[in-house]
Amino acid sequence: MPDDKEPSGLALPITDSKTKCFTCANCHAKVSGSFCSQCGQSVESTLKYFWEVILHLLDDIFSFDSRVARTLKPLLLTPGFLTNEYIQGRRVHYVPPLRLYLFISIIFFLSLKFFAVNDGFISIDKKAALDNVNEQIALIQQRKRDSDLSLNDTLNKEIQKFERYRKNLTLEKSPVIKAFTIELVDIELRKTNNEKPLTQRQQKRYEQLKTQLQQAEMGEPVQFLENVISISNNEDGSFTFDFLSKENNEKLSTYVETLEVKARKTLQSDTAPLLKQAIGKLPQLMFILLPIFALLLKIMYLFSKRLYLEHLTVALHSHSFIFLIILIVEILNYLQILSSTALPSLSKAFDFISVVLLIWLPVYLFIMQKRVYKKNYLLTLLKFGFIGTTYLILISFTSLVAFIWGLAEI
C-alpha cells in the first residue's frame, strides 16, 4: 500500500542532503541545476498554490520583470539596438520581439477603442468651438442689457443661433453635424470679430454650410456624402468584375449599394458601432500586414543575405515602436485637453512633447534601418522613402478593409 502521506503516482525530485543535489524523479539521474541533464525535466514541482500558477502564467505572457525596463528604454531611444542584439544572439535580457509586439499592440488597440469609441478623447476643435460659443452668447447677452429695446429682436435671434450651435456641440449629435457646427462657428466669429467683410468664397461656403447643417439636423441625406461614400469601379457608379458572371455582378453591386447606404446613415447618426467594429478588425489585419512588411524588407535588401526571420524581427520592433509612440501621443493629447483651461502652460508642454515624438517617429525608423542593414545614407534614404510610401499605401488599404469589414458587421 502506498504511504498515506505521499499521494500515489506523484513524481517529486529527491534531495540528497549530503551533496545538496537533486535526483530526477523521471529518470533518477543526479541533478545539480534546475533541469536534468539526461531528460531535460525541471526539478521544480508543477504542483503549486493556485495564485502562484496564475502569477507564473502572467509572467510567461507579459514578462513583467526587469527585462521590460531593459527593453522599453532602447525601444524608445536607441534605434536598431534591440534588433541587432536579437540577431546577434544576445536575447536573454530582453523581451522577445513577438511577445513585445503582442503586449504593446493589445494596450494600443484597447486605448484606441477607448479614445475613439467611448468618447475618452474629446476633440480639441469641439472644445475650442464650445468655449467660443459660450463666450459669444455671454457677449450678446451683455449687449442686449446695454442696448435699446429696438435691438432686442435682432440680438435674441443671434442668441438663439449660438444656442443652437451649443446644443449641437454638447448633445449626442452625429459627427457630420458637429463638423458643420465647428466650421460654422469659426466663420461666425470671423464675421463678428473682423472689421473686413467675408470674401465671396467665404460667404459661399457659409451659405453652403448652413444648408448642409439644416439637412443633417432634419435627417435628410447630405449632398457631399453621396460623393464621399461611393464604392464603384465603373463610370455608371456600379461595382463589378469582368471575371464574374452577370448574375454575380448584380448581387455584388446590390451588396455594395447596401453598404453605401449603411455608411451614410452611420456617419449621419452614431459612428460608435462602426468605429468599434473597424478597430476590432485592425489587430487581425495588422498581424497579416506584419509578414507582408517583412517581405517588402526582404525584397528591398535581397542581396544582404539576411534570413526572412531577421526582416520579421525588424518589422516586429518597428511596429512595437510605432504603436508605443502613438499610444504616448494619445495620452498626452488627452492630458493636454484636461489641462488646457486650468493649466495652459502645462497644456503647451504636452503639445510640444507630442510634436517632438511625432517628429522622432520617422527619424527613429530611418536610423534603425541604417543601423540594422548598414548601408550608406543615400541608399538607405532612397529605400526608406520607397518602403515608407509603399507601407502607407498598405496601411490605407488595410484601414479601408477594416472600415468595410466593420460596416458589414453592424
Kinemage of the C-alpha trace (Angstrom):
@kinemage 1
@onewidth
@group {chain A} dominant
@subgroup {mainchain}
@vectorlist {calphas} color= white
{ca met a 1} P 0.000 0.000 0.000
{ca pro a 2} L 1.245 3.466 -0.734
{ca asp a 3} L 2.177 5.737 2.101
{ca asp a 4} L -0.773 7.931 3.153
{ca lys a 5} L 1.493 10.943 3.487
{ca glu a 6} L 2.545 10.869 -0.174
{ca pro a 7} L -0.057 10.896 -2.972
{ca ser a 8} L 0.078 7.902 -5.294
{ca gly a 9} L 1.795 8.491 -8.646
{ca leu a 10} L 3.366 11.816 -7.565
{ca ala a 11} L 6.825 12.316 -9.093
{ca leu a 12} L 8.856 14.620 -6.878
{ca pro a 13} L 12.626 15.285 -7.036
{ca ile a 14} L 14.626 13.514 -4.328
{ca thr a 15} L 17.114 15.678 -2.444
{ca asp a 16} L 20.485 14.330 -1.336
{ca ser a 17} L 21.174 16.329 1.857
{ca lys a 18} L 24.910 15.437 1.859
{ca thr a 19} L 25.724 16.514 -1.683
{ca lys a 20} L 22.908 19.097 -1.919
{ca cys a 21} L 21.936 17.627 -5.289
{ca phe a 22} L 18.577 16.533 -6.618
{ca thr a 23} L 17.683 13.177 -8.050
{ca cys a 24} L 15.416 13.477 -11.080
{ca ala a 25} L 12.011 11.990 -10.365
{ca asn a 26} L 11.678 10.990 -14.013
{ca cys a 27} L 14.974 9.189 -14.819
{ca his a 28} L 16.622 9.158 -11.338
{ca ala a 29} L 19.806 10.838 -12.612
{ca lys a 30} L 21.742 13.234 -10.389
{ca val a 31} L 20.732 16.888 -10.988
{ca ser a 32} L 22.828 19.829 -9.811
{ca gly a 33} L 20.922 22.613 -11.568
{ca ser a 34} L 17.338 23.494 -12.342
{ca phe a 35} L 16.976 20.927 -15.146
{ca cys a 36} L 18.005 17.290 -15.558
{ca ser a 37} L 20.925 16.918 -17.961
{ca gln a 38} L 19.653 13.473 -19.049
{ca cys a 39} L 15.971 14.001 -19.823
{ca gly a 40} L 15.594 17.807 -19.532
{ca gln a 41} L 12.833 17.710 -16.916
{ca ser a 42} L 12.670 20.623 -14.472
{ca val a 43} L 13.287 19.829 -10.812
{ca glu a 44} L 10.656 22.414 -9.864
{ca ser a 45} L 7.335 20.817 -8.955
{ca thr a 46} L 4.305 21.710 -11.086
{ca leu a 47} L 2.026 21.274 -8.067
{ca lys a 48} L 1.772 24.756 -6.552
{ca tyr a 49} L -0.705 27.094 -4.953
{ca phe a 50} L -3.324 28.337 -7.439
{ca trp a 51} L -2.305 32.040 -7.256
{ca glu a 52} L 1.338 31.128 -7.776
{ca val a 53} L 0.340 29.344 -11.001
{ca ile a 54} L -1.637 32.423 -12.154
{ca leu a 55} L 1.307 34.732 -11.449
{ca his a 56} L 3.672 32.436 -13.363
{ca leu a 57} L 1.206 32.401 -16.268
{ca leu a 58} L 1.046 36.211 -16.343
{ca asp a 59} L 4.814 36.342 -16.183
{ca asp a 60} L 5.076 33.956 -19.130
{ca ile a 61} L 2.660 36.040 -21.164
{ca phe a 62} L 3.815 39.567 -20.347
{ca ser a 63} L 7.246 39.116 -18.739
{ca phe a 64} L 6.732 41.797 -16.089
{ca asp a 65} L 10.294 41.720 -14.839
{ca ser a 66} L 13.499 43.682 -15.303
{ca arg a 67} L 13.526 42.713 -18.981
{ca val a 68} L 10.666 45.148 -19.613
{ca ala a 69} L 12.714 48.140 -18.420
{ca arg a 70} L 15.756 46.919 -20.344
{ca thr a 71} L 13.587 46.550 -23.456
{ca leu a 72} L 11.373 49.671 -23.446
{ca lys a 73} L 14.204 52.171 -22.949
{ca pro a 74} L 16.209 51.186 -26.064
{ca leu a 75} L 12.966 50.609 -27.959
{ca leu a 76} L 12.123 54.301 -27.488
{ca leu a 77} L 15.556 55.910 -27.510
{ca thr a 78} L 18.077 53.698 -29.330
{ca pro a 79} L 17.071 52.876 -32.930
{ca gly a 80} L 18.111 49.406 -34.086
{ca phe a 81} L 19.710 48.362 -30.789
{ca leu a 82} L 17.161 45.692 -29.834
{ca thr a 83} L 17.055 44.258 -33.342
{ca asn a 84} L 20.844 43.981 -33.587
{ca glu a 85} L 21.043 42.438 -30.116
{ca tyr a 86} L 18.441 39.819 -31.021
{ca ile a 87} L 20.025 38.986 -34.389
{ca gln a 88} L 23.474 38.634 -32.774
{ca gly a 89} L 22.089 36.171 -30.216
{ca arg a 90} L 22.057 38.388 -27.104
{ca arg a 91} L 18.414 37.763 -26.240
{ca val a 92} L 18.025 36.663 -22.640
{ca his a 93} L 17.999 40.205 -21.185
{ca tyr a 94} L 15.174 41.497 -23.427
{ca val a 95} L 11.505 40.723 -24.094
{ca pro a 96} L 11.257 38.600 -27.288
{ca pro a 97} L 10.073 40.597 -30.351
{ca leu a 98} L 6.786 38.737 -30.842
{ca arg a 99} L 5.853 38.947 -27.148
{ca leu a 100} L 6.802 42.638 -27.106
{ca tyr a 101} L 4.627 43.325 -30.158
{ca leu a 102} L 1.641 41.438 -28.704
{ca phe a 103} L 1.914 43.184 -25.343
{ca ile a 104} L 2.170 46.722 -26.814
{ca ser a 105} L -0.437 46.114 -29.539
{ca ile a 106} L -3.006 44.840 -27.017
{ca ile a 107} L -2.642 48.019 -24.927
{ca phe a 108} L -2.552 50.202 -28.067
{ca phe a 109} L -5.760 48.867 -29.617
{ca leu a 110} L -7.594 48.859 -26.284
{ca ser a 111} L -6.674 52.515 -25.762
{ca leu a 112} L -7.587 53.323 -29.371
{ca lys a 113} L -11.020 51.824 -28.838
{ca phe a 114} L -11.406 53.767 -25.572
{ca phe a 115} L -10.468 57.118 -27.095
{ca ala a 116} L -12.327 56.682 -30.393
{ca val a 117} L -15.432 54.718 -29.372
{ca asn a 118} L -16.148 55.592 -25.758
{ca asp a 119} L -15.532 59.322 -26.221
{ca gly a 120} L -12.496 59.121 -23.956
{ca phe a 121} L -10.772 61.642 -26.204
{ca ile a 122} L -12.663 64.949 -26.628
{ca ser a 123} L -11.939 66.789 -29.866
{ca ile a 124} L -9.792 69.875 -29.323
{ca asp a 125} L -11.688 71.672 -32.125
{ca lys a 126} L -15.019 70.828 -30.497
{ca lys a 127} L -13.905 72.104 -27.095
{ca ala a 128} L -12.499 75.310 -28.582
{ca ala a 129} L -15.704 75.876 -30.579
{ca leu a 130} L -17.829 75.288 -27.465
{ca asp a 131} L -15.758 77.790 -25.459
{ca asn a 132} L -16.142 80.360 -28.243
{ca val a 133} L -19.904 79.799 -28.436
{ca asn a 134} L -20.351 80.263 -24.669
{ca glu a 135} L -18.243 83.411 -24.774
{ca gln a 136} L -20.236 84.784 -27.711
{ca ile a 137} L -23.576 84.126 -26.001
{ca ala a 138} L -22.348 85.972 -22.890
{ca leu a 139} L -21.223 88.957 -25.033
{ca ile a 140} L -24.551 89.165 -26.887
{ca gln a 141} L -26.486 88.977 -23.622
{ca gln a 142} L -24.354 91.844 -22.271
{ca arg a 143} L -25.061 93.880 -25.426
{ca lys a 144} L -28.744 93.165 -25.000
{ca arg a 145} L -28.698 94.577 -21.483
{ca asp a 146} L -26.827 97.698 -22.602
{ca ser a 147} L -28.757 98.325 -25.848
{ca asp a 148} L -32.089 99.862 -26.754
{ca leu a 149} L -35.219 97.723 -26.768
{ca ser a 150} L -35.401 98.139 -30.541
{ca leu a 151} L -32.396 95.809 -30.933
{ca asn a 152} L -33.851 93.055 -28.751
{ca asp a 153} L -35.339 91.033 -31.625
{ca thr a 154} L -32.052 91.041 -33.581
{ca leu a 155} L -29.986 90.128 -30.536
{ca asn a 156} L -32.448 87.394 -29.495
{ca lys a 157} L -32.068 85.787 -32.933
{ca glu a 158} L -28.288 85.871 -32.520
{ca ile a 159} L -28.569 84.230 -29.105
{ca gln a 160} L -30.886 81.530 -30.498
{ca lys a 161} L -28.436 80.847 -33.329
{ca phe a 162} L -25.480 80.355 -30.979
{ca glu a 163} L -27.587 78.314 -28.544
{ca arg a 164} L -28.391 76.029 -31.457
{ca tyr a 165} L -24.659 75.661 -32.104
{ca arg a 166} L -24.062 74.899 -28.413
{ca lys a 167} L -26.783 72.238 -28.471
{ca asn a 168} L -25.176 70.592 -31.500
{ca leu a 169} L -21.785 70.523 -29.778
{ca thr a 170} L -22.946 69.297 -26.362
{ca leu a 171} L -25.640 66.740 -27.162
{ca glu a 172} L -25.106 63.325 -28.748
{ca lys a 173} L -25.206 64.550 -32.323
{ca ser a 174} L -23.766 62.928 -35.414
{ca pro a 175} L -20.110 63.650 -36.313
{ca val a 176} L -21.297 65.342 -39.509
{ca ile a 177} L -23.455 67.813 -37.553
{ca lys a 178} L -20.588 68.505 -35.157
{ca ala a 179} L -18.157 69.076 -38.055
{ca phe a 180} L -20.540 71.511 -39.778
{ca thr a 181} L -21.189 73.343 -36.496
{ca ile a 182} L -17.477 73.727 -35.688
{ca glu a 183} L -16.785 75.224 -39.133
{ca leu a 184} L -19.839 77.491 -38.934
{ca val a 185} L -18.793 78.813 -35.521
{ca asp a 186} L -15.374 79.676 -36.956
{ca ile a 187} L -16.948 81.680 -39.817
{ca glu a 188} L -19.457 83.334 -37.462
{ca leu a 189} L -16.598 84.582 -35.289
{ca arg a 190} L -14.814 85.969 -38.355
{ca lys a 191} L -17.989 87.841 -39.279
{ca thr a 192} L -18.324 89.232 -35.760
{ca asn a 193} L -14.728 89.999 -34.801
{ca asn a 194} L -13.099 91.012 -38.097
{ca glu a 195} L -13.513 94.516 -39.487
{ca lys a 196} L -13.270 93.219 -43.063
{ca pro a 197} L -16.370 91.517 -44.507
{ca leu a 198} L -16.238 87.889 -45.613
{ca thr a 199} L -14.776 87.208 -49.032
{ca gln a 200} L -17.062 85.918 -51.774
{ca arg a 201} L -15.634 82.418 -51.318
{ca gln a 202} L -16.121 82.502 -47.534
{ca gln a 203} L -19.698 83.764 -47.918
{ca lys a 204} L -20.476 80.983 -50.399
{ca arg a 205} L -19.061 78.389 -48.009
{ca tyr a 206} L -21.071 79.930 -45.161
{ca glu a 207} L -24.358 79.578 -47.060
{ca gln a 208} L -23.456 76.049 -48.128
{ca leu a 209} L -22.690 75.023 -44.528
{ca lys a 210} L -25.991 76.439 -43.264
{ca thr a 211} L -27.894 74.415 -45.865
{ca gln a 212} L -25.945 71.228 -45.145
{ca leu a 213} L -26.344 71.633 -41.382
{ca gln a 214} L -30.099 72.073 -41.774
{ca gln a 215} L -30.259 68.935 -43.935
{ca ala a 216} L -28.265 66.928 -41.415
{ca glu a 217} L -30.361 68.160 -38.461
{ca met a 218} L -33.574 67.132 -40.249
{ca gly a 219} L -32.143 63.712 -41.046
{ca glu a 220} L -32.021 64.345 -44.786
{ca pro a 221} L -29.127 62.974 -46.891
{ca val a 222} L -26.296 65.496 -47.149
{ca gln a 223} L -25.097 66.101 -50.696
{ca phe a 224} L -21.353 65.743 -50.134
{ca leu a 225} L -21.782 62.284 -48.540
{ca glu a 226} L -23.186 60.995 -51.829
{ca asn a 227} L -19.795 61.636 -53.433
{ca val a 228} L -17.535 60.746 -50.487
{ca ile a 229} L -19.194 57.413 -49.631
{ca ser a 230} L -19.171 55.833 -53.056
{ca ile a 231} L -17.743 52.394 -53.827
{ca ser a 232} L -17.505 51.844 -57.559
{ca asn a 233} L -15.055 50.903 -60.293
{ca asn a 234} L -17.228 51.876 -63.282
{ca glu a 235} L -18.361 55.227 -64.712
{ca asp a 236} L -22.028 54.420 -64.062
{ca gly a 237} L -21.306 54.023 -60.333
{ca ser a 238} L -21.581 50.229 -60.265
{ca phe a 239} L -19.044 47.824 -58.795
{ca thr a 240} L -18.326 44.796 -60.988
{ca phe a 241} L -15.560 42.412 -62.040
{ca asp a 242} L -15.092 41.053 -65.552
{ca phe a 243} L -14.353 37.530 -64.323
{ca leu a 244} L -17.738 37.273 -62.552
{ca ser a 245} L -20.966 36.282 -64.254
{ca lys a 246} L -23.717 38.834 -64.856
{ca glu a 247} L -25.815 37.365 -62.060
{ca asn a 248} L -22.952 37.506 -59.534
{ca asn a 249} L -22.046 41.069 -60.574
{ca glu a 250} L -25.654 42.135 -59.960
{ca lys a 251} L -25.540 40.569 -56.485
{ca leu a 252} L -22.193 42.271 -55.798
{ca ser a 253} L -23.492 45.687 -56.935
{ca thr a 254} L -26.613 45.307 -54.776
{ca tyr a 255} L -24.497 44.389 -51.741
{ca val a 256} L -22.136 47.359 -52.334
{ca glu a 257} L -25.112 49.748 -52.643
{ca thr a 258} L -26.409 48.410 -49.311
{ca leu a 259} L -23.020 49.131 -47.714
{ca glu a 260} L -23.006 52.690 -49.143
{ca val a 261} L -26.464 53.445 -47.707
{ca lys a 262} L -25.439 51.957 -44.356
{ca ala a 263} L -22.249 54.064 -44.321
{ca arg a 264} L -24.131 57.316 -44.992
{ca lys a 265} L -26.690 56.577 -42.291
{ca thr a 266} L -23.938 55.681 -39.833
{ca leu a 267} L -21.936 58.860 -40.487
{ca gln a 268} L -25.059 60.980 -40.041
{ca ser a 269} L -26.092 59.307 -36.784
{ca asp a 270} L -23.864 57.402 -34.352
{ca thr a 271} L -20.433 56.316 -35.579
{ca ala a 272} L -19.517 54.471 -32.355
{ca pro a 273} L -20.697 51.000 -33.549
{ca leu a 274} L -18.778 51.380 -36.829
{ca leu a 275} L -15.610 52.573 -35.078
{ca lys a 276} L -15.875 49.754 -32.573
{ca gln a 277} L -16.193 47.139 -35.312
{ca ala a 278} L -13.464 48.662 -37.527
{ca ile a 279} L -10.951 48.988 -34.677
{ca gly a 280} L -11.803 45.438 -33.601
{ca lys a 281} L -10.691 44.193 -37.035
{ca leu a 282} L -7.384 46.095 -37.068
{ca pro a 283} L -5.352 43.734 -34.797
{ca gln a 284} L -6.018 40.768 -37.095
{ca leu a 285} L -5.317 42.813 -40.221
{ca met a 286} L -2.113 44.282 -38.754
{ca phe a 287} L -0.936 40.789 -37.858
{ca ile a 288} L -1.354 39.883 -41.537
{ca leu a 289} L 0.393 43.091 -42.603
{ca leu a 290} L 3.490 42.332 -40.478
{ca pro a 291} L 4.831 39.437 -42.606
{ca ile a 292} L 3.990 41.429 -45.756
{ca phe a 293} L 6.094 44.317 -44.460
{ca ala a 294} L 8.904 41.858 -43.640
{ca leu a 295} L 8.646 40.501 -47.198
{ca leu a 296} L 8.963 44.057 -48.528
{ca leu a 297} L 12.156 44.473 -46.488
{ca lys a 298} L 13.417 41.139 -47.814
{ca ile a 299} L 12.861 42.296 -51.407
{ca met a 300} L 14.474 45.695 -50.828
{ca tyr a 301} L 17.540 44.079 -49.212
{ca leu a 302} L 17.578 40.971 -51.383
{ca phe a 303} L 21.373 40.878 -51.674
{ca ser a 304} L 22.068 41.410 -47.969
{ca lys a 305} L 21.973 37.623 -47.407
{ca arg a 306} L 19.745 38.069 -44.374
{ca leu a 307} L 17.155 35.478 -43.377
{ca tyr a 308} L 13.469 36.309 -43.617
{ca leu a 309} L 13.125 35.999 -39.813
{ca glu a 310} L 15.680 38.798 -39.413
{ca his a 311} L 13.457 41.077 -41.510
{ca leu a 312} L 10.458 39.915 -39.472
{ca thr a 313} L 12.302 40.950 -36.301
{ca val a 314} L 12.803 44.415 -37.814
{ca ala a 315} L 9.072 44.534 -38.627
{ca leu a 316} L 8.069 43.497 -35.089
{ca his a 317} L 10.325 46.057 -33.410
{ca ser a 318} L 9.279 48.802 -35.867
{ca his a 319} L 5.578 48.246 -35.236
{ca ser a 320} L 6.096 47.993 -31.482
{ca phe a 321} L 7.839 51.372 -31.554
{ca ile a 322} L 5.151 52.969 -33.767
{ca phe a 323} L 2.303 51.716 -31.549
{ca leu a 324} L 4.085 52.857 -28.395
{ca ile a 325} L 4.727 56.363 -29.758
{ca ile a 326} L 1.119 56.777 -30.941
{ca leu a 327} L -0.118 55.493 -27.570
{ca ile a 328} L 2.000 58.073 -25.697
{ca val a 329} L 0.823 60.847 -28.048
{ca glu a 330} L -2.821 59.849 -27.454
{ca ile a 331} L -2.326 60.064 -23.695
{ca leu a 332} L -0.504 63.408 -23.983
{ca asn a 333} L -3.293 64.848 -26.164
{ca tyr a 334} L -5.862 63.717 -23.623
{ca leu a 335} L -3.872 65.336 -20.790
{ca gln a 336} L -3.481 68.477 -22.883
{ca ile a 337} L -7.261 68.826 -23.196
{ca leu a 338} L -7.779 68.239 -19.463
{ca ser a 339} L -5.195 70.888 -18.550
{ca ser a 340} L -5.959 73.435 -21.296
{ca thr a 341} L -8.194 75.584 -19.073
{ca ala a 342} L -6.699 75.159 -15.594
{ca leu a 343} L -3.003 74.867 -16.535
{ca pro a 344} L -2.402 76.347 -20.022
{ca ser a 345} L 1.405 76.275 -19.633
{ca leu a 346} L 1.301 72.553 -18.859
{ca ser a 347} L -1.039 72.047 -21.805
{ca lys a 348} L 1.523 73.689 -24.112
{ca ala a 349} L 4.234 71.428 -22.699
{ca phe a 350} L 2.147 68.331 -23.512
{ca asp a 351} L 1.557 69.659 -27.024
{ca phe a 352} L 5.288 70.323 -27.511
{ca ile a 353} L 6.228 66.797 -26.358
{ca ser a 354} L 3.643 65.302 -28.738
{ca val a 355} L 5.119 67.218 -31.689
{ca val a 356} L 8.649 66.113 -30.743
{ca leu a 357} L 7.543 62.470 -30.545
{ca leu a 358} L 5.807 62.626 -33.937
{ca ile a 359} L 8.986 64.090 -35.483
{ca trp a 360} L 11.095 61.442 -33.736
{ca leu a 361} L 8.969 58.631 -35.209
{ca pro a 362} L 10.206 58.769 -38.862
{ca val a 363} L 13.708 59.834 -37.756
{ca tyr a 364} L 13.937 56.784 -35.468
{ca leu a 365} L 12.748 54.404 -38.211
{ca phe a 366} L 15.307 55.809 -40.667
{ca ile a 367} L 18.179 55.476 -38.177
{ca met a 368} L 17.001 51.973 -37.288
{ca gln a 369} L 17.059 50.922 -40.941
{ca lys a 370} L 20.530 52.440 -41.356
{ca arg a 371} L 21.968 50.661 -38.285
{ca val a 372} L 20.406 47.266 -38.948
{ca tyr a 373} L 21.161 46.975 -42.663
{ca lys a 374} L 24.414 49.006 -42.541
{ca lys a 375} L 24.075 50.732 -45.935
{ca asn a 376} L 25.217 54.262 -46.791
{ca tyr a 377} L 22.934 57.203 -46.034
{ca leu a 378} L 21.859 57.904 -49.636
{ca leu a 379} L 20.899 54.291 -50.388
{ca thr a 380} L 19.164 53.984 -47.028
{ca leu a 381} L 17.218 57.206 -47.667
{ca leu a 382} L 16.058 56.015 -51.102
{ca lys a 383} L 14.979 52.622 -49.793
{ca phe a 384} L 13.397 54.195 -46.710
{ca gly a 385} L 11.349 56.514 -48.942
{ca phe a 386} L 10.155 53.669 -51.150
{ca ile a 387} L 9.371 51.370 -48.195
{ca gly a 388} L 7.576 54.207 -46.373
{ca thr a 389} L 5.449 55.134 -49.394
{ca thr a 390} L 4.548 51.501 -50.098
{ca tyr a 391} L 3.735 50.903 -46.451
{ca leu a 392} L 1.439 53.961 -46.282
{ca ile a 393} L -0.457 52.564 -49.268
{ca leu a 394} L -0.735 49.197 -47.497
{ca ile a 395} L -1.920 50.894 -44.291
{ca ser a 396} L -4.536 52.886 -46.232
{ca phe a 397} L -5.782 49.708 -47.895
{ca thr a 398} L -5.828 47.916 -44.515
{ca ser a 399} L -7.859 50.760 -42.975
{ca leu a 400} L -10.305 50.610 -45.878
{ca val a 401} L -10.704 46.854 -45.431
{ca ala a 402} L -11.277 47.370 -41.683
{ca phe a 403} L -13.886 50.057 -42.455
{ca ile a 404} L -15.781 47.893 -44.962
{ca trp a 405} L -15.463 44.789 -42.765
{ca gly a 406} L -16.737 46.751 -39.769
{ca leu a 407} L -19.565 48.218 -41.855
{ca ala a 408} L -20.640 44.727 -42.907
{ca glu a 409} L -20.718 43.622 -39.243
{ca ile a 410} L -23.047 46.360 -37.899
